[in-house]
Amino acid sequence: MESTTKSSAINYGLYLGAILSITSVVIYAVNLDLFTEWWLGIILFVLVVVYGVVSALKSKKILDGFISFKQAFASYFITIAVGTLIATVIGIAIFTFIDPEAATYLNEEILTLTKQTMERFGAPQEVIQAAIEEASTKNNFSLAMQGQAFIFRLAFYALIGLIVALIVKKSDTKDA
């Protein structure tokens, strides 16, 4: 991967990380409950994928319209990895060091939402109780859990990146 495409991907990752981090800080400052909203997760997911796609397309443009699968995937993945790493570090800073009470509050809210969702779907009371007891032992915002979530997000985004790379790649037919 050429250094210009790599630097472009890193720059897009820095922009993505800044947007995700600012979003987290603003939500933290304005309304913690927004962290538990499903629609926010979808919006941020779409934002991350769009940045990855734009990065791959920019690399394709830098390479005069021809990009290999590997180059397209690398551009996408570098952007996603840098951006989500920055956002994860900010999340760890907020919920582990700056305000652990916010993490405690959100963990309680997640338990409440889990119970309400299971009741809405008609789960038996014993199943709900067992799930709540198990979930109550977890701190979703601990350093380990946030690190684990980062790894799982990267893996999931990488799968999407494989599809993106298949779509974006374009070979120079003169070389074939």
Backbone bond lengths (Angstrom), bond angles and torsions (degrees), N, CA, C in turn:
res aa  C-N    CA-C-N  psi(-1)  N-CA   C-N-CA  omega(-1)  CA-C   N-CA-C  phi
1 M - - - 1.459 - - 1.521 107.88 -
2 E 1.311 115.37 127.66 1.457 120.16 -178.51 1.518 110.93 -66.51
3 S 1.323 114.75 151.55 1.462 118.89 -177.66 1.525 112.21 -63.28
4 T 1.336 118.63 -30.56 1.467 119.16 179.33 1.522 111.03 -68.82
5 T 1.322 118.11 -39.10 1.470 119.60 177.77 1.528 110.58 -71.34
6 K 1.314 115.80 -35.96 1.464 119.74 177.87 1.527 110.40 -66.46
7 S 1.318 117.07 -44.29 1.464 119.13 179.74 1.524 110.70 -67.11
8 S 1.316 117.13 -34.81 1.460 120.47 175.89 1.528 110.35 -63.00
9 A 1.317 117.10 -44.69 1.467 121.36 179.33 1.529 111.09 -63.66
10 I 1.315 116.21 -41.02 1.466 120.05 177.99 1.528 110.31 -63.85
11 N 1.329 116.66 -42.53 1.465 119.91 178.51 1.526 111.48 -61.32
12 Y 1.323 116.60 -45.18 1.465 119.22 176.70 1.531 110.54 -61.13
13 G 1.321 117.35 -37.67 1.457 121.04 177.06 1.520 111.99 -63.97
14 L 1.325 116.39 -38.98 1.465 120.26 177.14 1.526 111.08 -65.12
15 Y 1.339 116.42 -41.52 1.468 119.73 176.86 1.528 110.39 -63.42
16 L 1.323 116.46 -45.20 1.461 120.98 178.89 1.522 110.69 -60.54
17 G 1.323 116.56 -45.96 1.462 120.81 178.46 1.515 112.09 -59.80
18 A 1.326 116.11 -39.99 1.468 120.11 178.79 1.531 110.51 -64.79
19 I 1.316 117.07 -45.20 1.465 120.32 -179.87 1.526 110.80 -63.38
20 L 1.337 117.10 -46.48 1.467 120.11 179.84 1.526 111.11 -63.43
21 S 1.309 116.51 -40.69 1.463 120.73 -179.40 1.515 111.92 -67.62
22 I 1.315 116.64 -44.92 1.466 119.97 178.24 1.524 110.11 -62.36
23 T 1.323 116.37 -40.49 1.464 120.44 176.91 1.520 110.46 -58.93
24 S 1.323 117.35 -46.88 1.463 120.85 179.79 1.519 111.84 -62.37
25 V 1.311 117.01 -43.96 1.464 120.77 -179.10 1.526 110.52 -65.06
26 V 1.326 117.06 -42.52 1.473 120.22 179.85 1.528 110.16 -65.05
27 I 1.325 117.25 -44.90 1.468 120.13 178.59 1.524 109.82 -62.34
28 Y 1.309 116.76 -42.94 1.468 120.84 177.86 1.530 109.97 -58.20
29 A 1.312 117.41 -43.23 1.463 121.45 -176.50 1.528 112.83 -75.28
30 V 1.330 116.66 -33.41 1.459 120.39 -172.50 1.531 112.65 -92.57
31 N 1.348 116.49 -51.20 1.460 119.61 -174.08 1.522 110.26 -159.74
32 L 1.306 116.69 99.88 1.468 121.61 -179.14 1.522 113.02 -56.43
33 D 1.325 117.09 -32.02 1.462 120.64 -177.37 1.528 113.05 -61.10
34 L 1.314 117.42 -22.20 1.464 119.92 178.34 1.535 111.49 -62.39
35 F 1.331 117.43 -26.12 1.469 119.90 178.17 1.522 111.96 -62.71
36 T 1.320 118.02 -20.54 1.466 120.86 -178.65 1.527 112.66 -96.51
37 E 1.312 118.23 1.43 1.463 121.70 -178.42 1.527 110.77 -82.11
38 W 1.331 115.86 129.04 1.468 121.56 -178.52 1.523 111.63 -63.97
39 W 1.326 117.88 -37.08 1.453 121.12 -176.44 1.521 111.78 -66.15
40 L 1.329 117.21 -30.89 1.460 119.79 177.55 1.529 110.29 -65.00
41 G 1.317 115.39 -42.01 1.463 119.64 177.09 1.523 112.33 -59.46
42 I 1.323 116.74 -39.97 1.464 120.66 179.31 1.531 110.41 -67.17
43 I 1.320 116.38 -43.74 1.469 119.79 179.02 1.532 110.74 -60.69
44 L 1.326 116.87 -45.60 1.468 120.02 -179.50 1.522 111.25 -67.30
45 F 1.331 117.49 -37.23 1.461 121.51 176.24 1.530 110.37 -59.52
46 V 1.332 116.33 -49.16 1.462 120.87 179.62 1.525 110.61 -61.41
47 L 1.327 116.88 -42.57 1.462 121.14 178.65 1.531 111.21 -57.99
48 V 1.321 116.68 -46.11 1.462 121.12 -179.25 1.528 110.58 -62.37
49 V 1.326 117.13 -47.22 1.471 120.37 -179.21 1.524 110.59 -64.05
50 V 1.326 117.25 -41.74 1.471 120.49 179.35 1.526 110.27 -60.65
51 Y 1.324 117.30 -43.43 1.466 119.44 177.97 1.529 111.17 -61.68
52 G 1.314 117.30 -40.40 1.461 120.57 177.51 1.518 111.95 -62.74
53 V 1.332 116.40 -43.81 1.469 121.37 179.46 1.526 110.15 -64.69
54 V 1.321 116.99 -45.62 1.468 120.76 179.53 1.527 110.35 -60.53
55 S 1.329 116.28 -39.57 1.467 120.31 178.21 1.526 110.99 -62.40
56 A 1.322 116.95 -45.05 1.471 120.53 179.54 1.530 110.56 -63.78
57 L 1.330 116.48 -41.55 1.471 119.89 178.82 1.524 111.51 -66.61
58 K 1.322 117.05 -37.74 1.469 120.66 177.26 1.533 110.08 -63.68
59 S 1.326 116.39 -41.23 1.472 119.52 177.54 1.519 110.67 -63.46
60 K 1.318 116.51 -38.51 1.463 120.61 177.48 1.532 110.01 -61.56
61 K 1.325 116.08 -41.80 1.465 120.34 178.55 1.531 110.51 -65.43
62 I 1.336 117.03 -42.25 1.462 121.39 178.51 1.533 110.51 -59.24
63 L 1.333 115.91 -34.77 1.465 121.77 -178.39 1.535 111.88 -91.79
64 D 1.315 116.93 25.99 1.471 123.63 176.42 1.528 113.47 60.26
65 G 1.305 116.89 35.19 1.464 120.96 173.63 1.510 115.25 88.59
66 F 1.319 117.59 -1.83 1.459 120.57 179.74 1.519 109.18 -120.90
67 I 1.337 115.70 126.87 1.458 119.86 -178.40 1.519 108.53 -145.64
68 S 1.304 115.58 137.73 1.461 120.01 177.79 1.524 109.97 -78.89
69 F 1.301 115.05 164.37 1.458 120.69 176.30 1.523 110.04 -56.67
70 K 1.328 116.30 -45.45 1.467 121.41 -178.40 1.528 111.29 -61.90
71 Q 1.323 116.69 -44.66 1.468 120.17 -179.84 1.527 111.39 -65.17
72 A 1.331 116.69 -41.29 1.467 120.55 179.71 1.527 110.33 -64.98
73 F 1.333 115.88 -44.54 1.463 119.27 179.80 1.531 110.60 -65.00
74 A 1.330 116.87 -42.23 1.471 120.61 -179.34 1.531 110.79 -61.81
75 S 1.325 117.12 -43.00 1.468 120.13 178.75 1.519 110.60 -61.52
76 Y 1.321 116.26 -47.08 1.463 121.47 178.47 1.531 110.19 -59.99
77 F 1.323 116.28 -51.51 1.457 120.70 -172.94 1.533 112.82 -67.13
78 I 1.319 117.52 -41.09 1.468 120.39 178.60 1.531 109.73 -59.94
79 T 1.320 116.54 -44.25 1.465 120.76 178.74 1.524 110.85 -59.60
80 I 1.324 116.23 -49.66 1.464 121.39 -178.56 1.532 110.34 -63.10
81 A 1.322 116.78 -45.72 1.462 120.88 -176.78 1.528 111.28 -62.98
82 V 1.310 116.88 -46.20 1.470 120.36 -179.51 1.529 110.30 -64.97
83 G 1.326 116.59 -47.73 1.461 120.61 -177.62 1.517 113.46 -63.08
84 T 1.319 116.58 -47.00 1.474 118.94 -178.28 1.529 111.26 -73.44
85 L 1.323 118.02 -28.70 1.465 119.88 175.72 1.528 110.52 -64.11
86 I 1.319 115.96 -45.56 1.466 119.72 178.79 1.527 109.95 -60.26
87 A 1.336 116.60 -46.33 1.467 120.40 -179.80 1.527 111.47 -63.21
88 T 1.321 117.29 -37.16 1.466 121.12 178.77 1.525 110.68 -66.28
89 V 1.313 117.04 -42.67 1.471 120.94 178.14 1.529 110.23 -61.09
90 I 1.313 117.01 -41.38 1.467 120.70 177.97 1.531 109.88 -64.87
91 G 1.323 117.33 -43.23 1.468 121.14 177.25 1.514 112.12 -60.86
92 I 1.313 116.55 -42.33 1.471 120.66 177.51 1.519 109.83 -63.27
93 A 1.321 116.59 -44.24 1.464 119.86 179.61 1.529 111.07 -59.93
94 I 1.329 116.93 -45.82 1.465 120.30 -177.93 1.523 111.35 -66.39
95 F 1.333 116.89 -53.69 1.460 120.67 -168.02 1.531 114.45 -88.89
96 T 1.317 117.86 -15.00 1.463 119.87 179.48 1.520 111.57 -103.38
97 F 1.327 117.62 -38.85 1.453 120.61 -173.30 1.530 114.11 -110.13
98 I 1.326 117.26 -45.64 1.462 120.25 -174.08 1.527 111.81 -77.14
99 D 1.339 117.39 -49.54 1.462 120.54 -174.22 1.527 111.82 -143.86
100 P 1.326 117.43 74.71 1.468 119.91 178.52 1.530 112.74 -61.26
101 E 1.344 117.24 -24.27 1.468 120.34 178.09 1.527 110.71 -64.70
102 A 1.314 117.41 -32.65 1.463 120.77 176.66 1.527 109.99 -64.16
103 A 1.320 116.39 -38.90 1.463 120.38 177.26 1.520 110.40 -64.47
104 T 1.323 117.31 -41.78 1.461 121.46 178.02 1.523 110.34 -61.07
105 Y 1.318 116.23 -45.72 1.467 120.95 178.45 1.526 110.59 -59.47
106 L 1.332 117.38 -47.74 1.464 120.53 -178.09 1.530 111.44 -65.64
107 N 1.325 117.55 -37.41 1.465 119.95 176.15 1.527 110.46 -59.95
108 E 1.324 117.11 -41.24 1.468 120.99 178.01 1.525 110.98 -65.60
109 E 1.317 116.84 -41.58 1.462 120.65 178.48 1.528 111.24 -63.85
110 I 1.320 116.34 -38.86 1.468 120.70 178.56 1.533 109.87 -64.13
111 L 1.325 117.30 -40.01 1.471 120.51 176.41 1.526 110.95 -61.29
112 T 1.317 116.44 -44.31 1.471 120.80 179.20 1.523 110.79 -62.11
113 L 1.318 116.81 -45.87 1.461 120.86 179.34 1.525 111.35 -64.17
114 T 1.320 117.31 -38.56 1.459 121.38 178.40 1.527 110.04 -61.96
115 K 1.320 115.99 -46.70 1.467 120.65 179.50 1.528 110.58 -61.54
116 Q 1.328 117.64 -46.73 1.458 121.41 -179.53 1.529 111.71 -61.59
117 T 1.317 116.20 -41.22 1.462 120.46 179.98 1.518 110.82 -65.46
118 M 1.324 116.99 -44.09 1.461 120.40 -179.90 1.538 110.98 -65.30
119 E 1.310 117.02 -38.22 1.467 120.53 176.71 1.525 110.85 -65.52
120 R 1.315 116.42 -40.69 1.467 121.03 179.79 1.525 111.21 -62.22
121 F 1.336 116.43 -33.96 1.458 120.41 179.62 1.533 112.20 -88.30
122 G 1.326 116.65 4.30 1.456 120.99 174.14 1.518 115.16 76.64
123 A 1.313 117.83 27.64 1.465 120.28 178.22 1.530 109.35 -67.98
124 P 1.344 117.17 144.27 1.467 120.10 177.72 1.536 110.72 -61.94
125 Q 1.326 116.23 148.72 1.462 122.08 -176.20 1.536 112.11 -58.48
126 E 1.341 117.23 -36.39 1.479 120.23 179.57 1.526 111.06 -64.65
127 V 1.326 115.22 -39.82 1.466 120.46 179.94 1.528 109.72 -67.07
128 I 1.324 116.22 -42.83 1.463 120.94 178.73 1.525 109.73 -60.90
129 Q 1.341 116.18 -46.48 1.463 120.62 -178.17 1.529 111.53 -62.10
130 A 1.337 116.17 -42.76 1.471 120.32 179.47 1.527 110.61 -64.01
131 A 1.342 116.64 -42.10 1.464 120.45 -179.49 1.527 110.83 -65.88
132 I 1.323 116.51 -40.77 1.461 120.55 179.66 1.526 110.80 -66.51
133 E 1.332 116.43 -41.61 1.472 119.33 178.79 1.521 111.45 -62.43
134 E 1.333 115.75 -42.26 1.462 119.24 179.10 1.527 110.83 -66.71
135 A 1.335 116.70 -45.21 1.465 121.10 -178.26 1.524 111.73 -65.94
136 S 1.326 116.90 -30.49 1.469 119.50 -177.74 1.526 112.41 -70.23
137 T 1.328 117.51 -15.01 1.461 120.24 178.44 1.534 111.78 -85.17
138 K 1.334 117.08 -8.32 1.463 121.40 -176.48 1.518 110.79 -101.78
139 N 1.324 114.93 140.79 1.461 121.43 171.58 1.523 106.75 -107.07
140 N 1.321 116.23 100.66 1.461 121.65 -176.76 1.521 113.63 -61.72
141 F 1.325 117.06 -13.86 1.460 120.88 -176.02 1.525 113.23 -114.16
142 S 1.320 116.69 13.73 1.463 119.40 176.30 1.524 108.74 -69.28
143 L 1.313 114.95 163.04 1.459 120.15 179.02 1.527 110.93 -57.10
144 A 1.324 116.80 -45.27 1.463 121.11 -178.86 1.527 111.99 -64.84
145 M 1.322 116.84 -43.86 1.470 119.86 -178.37 1.534 111.28 -68.30
146 Q 1.321 117.38 -37.90 1.462 119.15 178.04 1.531 110.66 -68.63
147 G 1.328 116.56 -37.35 1.464 119.81 175.21 1.517 111.72 -63.93
148 Q 1.319 115.76 -43.21 1.461 120.68 178.47 1.536 110.50 -64.22
149 A 1.316 116.88 -42.51 1.464 120.72 178.07 1.531 110.55 -61.56
150 F 1.333 117.15 -38.51 1.461 121.08 177.58 1.529 110.46 -60.58
151 I 1.324 117.40 -45.72 1.470 121.88 -179.80 1.534 110.45 -62.79
152 F 1.326 117.40 -44.72 1.462 120.83 179.72 1.532 110.99 -64.93
153 R 1.332 116.85 -40.88 1.462 119.64 177.30 1.525 110.54 -62.12
154 L 1.322 116.13 -44.37 1.473 119.34 178.82 1.522 111.20 -58.82
155 A 1.318 116.72 -44.46 1.470 120.64 -179.97 1.527 110.24 -62.35
156 F 1.322 117.18 -44.45 1.465 120.96 -179.96 1.526 110.85 -64.39
157 Y 1.327 116.37 -46.53 1.465 119.61 178.47 1.530 111.19 -64.29
158 A 1.315 118.02 -31.69 1.467 121.17 177.78 1.528 110.51 -64.30
159 L 1.326 116.66 -39.80 1.470 119.41 177.11 1.525 110.61 -60.85
160 I 1.311 116.01 -42.70 1.465 120.05 176.86 1.524 109.45 -65.29
161 G 1.329 116.32 -37.77 1.461 121.10 178.80 1.516 113.03 -61.67
162 L 1.328 117.42 -32.87 1.466 120.20 176.71 1.527 110.42 -63.25
163 I 1.309 116.34 -41.74 1.471 121.00 178.11 1.526 110.09 -66.72
164 V 1.329 115.98 -44.07 1.468 120.58 178.71 1.530 109.92 -59.35
165 A 1.318 116.85 -45.36 1.469 120.83 -179.02 1.531 111.59 -62.69
166 L 1.330 116.56 -37.41 1.473 119.86 177.07 1.532 110.99 -63.18
167 I 1.313 116.08 -37.98 1.460 120.95 -178.62 1.527 111.34 -75.02
168 V 1.333 117.14 -40.37 1.463 122.07 -173.45 1.526 112.73 -80.15
169 K 1.311 118.32 -30.86 1.475 120.78 -174.03 1.528 111.03 -57.93
170 K 1.301 114.14 145.77 1.461 120.36 177.34 1.521 107.88 -153.08
171 S 1.311 115.31 123.26 1.460 120.92 -179.09 1.529 110.16 -92.06
172 D 1.299 114.99 150.70 1.455 120.97 173.13 1.520 106.49 -80.41
173 T 1.331 117.28 108.37 1.474 121.42 -175.16 1.532 111.62 -66.25
174 K 1.321 118.75 -19.34 1.461 120.99 177.84 1.536 110.31 -67.21
175 D 1.369 115.82 -30.70 1.456 119.40 -178.38 1.520 111.78 -80.66
176 A 1.303 118.64 -18.87 1.465 121.49 -174.82 1.495 112.28 -77.85
